[in-house]
Amino acid sequence: HYLCYRRDRPVGFWMLRGWSEGYAVPAFGLLVDHREHGKGIGAWILRAAVAECRRLDCARMLITTYADNQVIIAMHTAIRFREVSRTEVRAGGRDRTKLRLELDLGLAGIEPQR
């Protein structure tokens, strides 16, 4: 787990998980403080996660999200995450479509920036 700070204040966190459960492809998750949305923090975190996966010699990484989460989908597809599956689920009292997006790290179109 990683904590992201801006001016000495936590503004988000991210994680790569799945290895301890035996999965070969790490699952990426992030959360940005709602007061910090629209400031590029999510994109910065994504670049850091891609760099960390490369450092760890991962061939791919994945996220799961709901089909109506267009901000997250756009952020990930902009760097070549591709949809590999979709599943209909019941969540929050309603039917939703859950997507699995994967990134081939040999094709990632971004480099980490500071």
C-alpha positions in Angstrom: 0.0 0.0 0.0 1.2 3.5 -0.9 0.1 6.9 0.5 0.2 10.0 -1.7 0.8 13.4 -0.2 0.4 16.9 -1.5 2.0 19.6 0.6 2.4 17.4 3.6 -1.3 16.3 3.5 -2.5 12.8 2.5 -4.6 13.1 -0.7 -4.9 9.6 -1.8 -3.6 6.0 -1.6 -3.1 3.1 -4.0 -2.3 -0.5 -3.8 -1.1 -3.5 -5.8 -2.6 -6.7 -4.6 -3.2 -10.3 -5.4 0.2 -11.9 -5.1 -0.4 -13.2 -1.6 -3.5 -15.0 -3.0 -1.5 -16.6 -5.7 -2.4 -14.3 -8.7 0.3 -13.7 -11.2 -1.2 -10.3 -12.3 -1.4 -7.6 -9.7 -4.7 -5.8 -9.2 -4.4 -2.0 -8.9 -6.6 0.1 -6.8 -6.6 3.8 -5.9 -8.6 6.3 -4.0 -8.2 10.1 -4.3 -9.8 12.5 -1.7 -12.9 13.9 -3.3 -11.6 17.4 -2.5 -8.7 16.7 -4.8 -10.5 15.4 -7.8 -9.7 17.0 -11.1 -6.1 18.0 -10.1 -4.3 15.2 -11.9 -3.6 13.2 -8.7 -5.2 10.0 -10.1 -3.2 10.2 -13.3 0.0 10.7 -11.2 -0.8 7.7 -9.0 -1.5 5.6 -12.1 1.9 6.5 -13.6 3.6 5.6 -10.3 1.8 2.3 -10.2 2.9 1.4 -13.7 6.5 2.3 -12.9 6.3 0.1 -9.7 4.9 -2.8 -11.7 7.7 -2.5 -14.2 10.3 -2.3 -11.4 8.8 -5.5 -10.0 9.0 -7.1 -13.5 5.3 -7.6 -13.9 4.2 -8.4 -17.4 0.7 -7.0 -16.9 -1.5 -5.2 -14.3 -5.3 -5.0 -14.0 -8.1 -3.0 -12.6 -11.8 -3.8 -12.1 -14.3 -1.0 -12.2 -18.0 -0.5 -13.1 -18.9 0.4 -16.6 -20.5 3.7 -15.5 -17.2 4.9 -14.0 -16.2 6.8 -17.1 -13.4 8.9 -15.5 -11.5 5.8 -14.4 -12.1 4.0 -17.7 -10.9 7.0 -19.7 -7.8 7.5 -17.5 -6.8 3.8 -17.9 -7.7 3.4 -21.6 -5.6 6.5 -22.4 -2.5 4.5 -21.5 -3.6 1.3 -23.3 -5.5 -0.6 -20.7 -7.9 -2.9 -22.6 -11.2 -4.5 -21.5 -10.7 -8.2 -21.2 -14.0 -9.2 -19.6 -17.3 -7.8 -18.3 -19.7 -9.4 -15.8 -23.2 -8.5 -14.8 -23.4 -8.1 -11.0 -25.8 -6.8 -8.3 -24.2 -3.9 -6.4 -25.6 -1.1 -4.3 -29.1 -2.5 -4.8 -29.0 -2.3 -8.6 -27.7 -4.3 -11.6 -24.3 -3.1 -12.8 -21.7 -4.1 -15.3 -18.3 -4.8 -13.8 -15.3 -4.5 -16.2 -11.8 -6.0 -16.0 -9.2 -3.9 -17.7 -5.6 -5.1 -18.2 -2.4 -3.4 -19.3 0.4 -5.2 -21.1 3.4 -3.4 -19.5 5.4 -3.8 -22.7 2.9 -1.6 -24.5 2.2 1.1 -21.8 2.3 4.5 -23.4 3.5 6.5 -20.4 6.6 7.0 -18.4 6.7 8.1 -14.7 6.9 11.9 -14.2 7.7 13.9 -11.1 
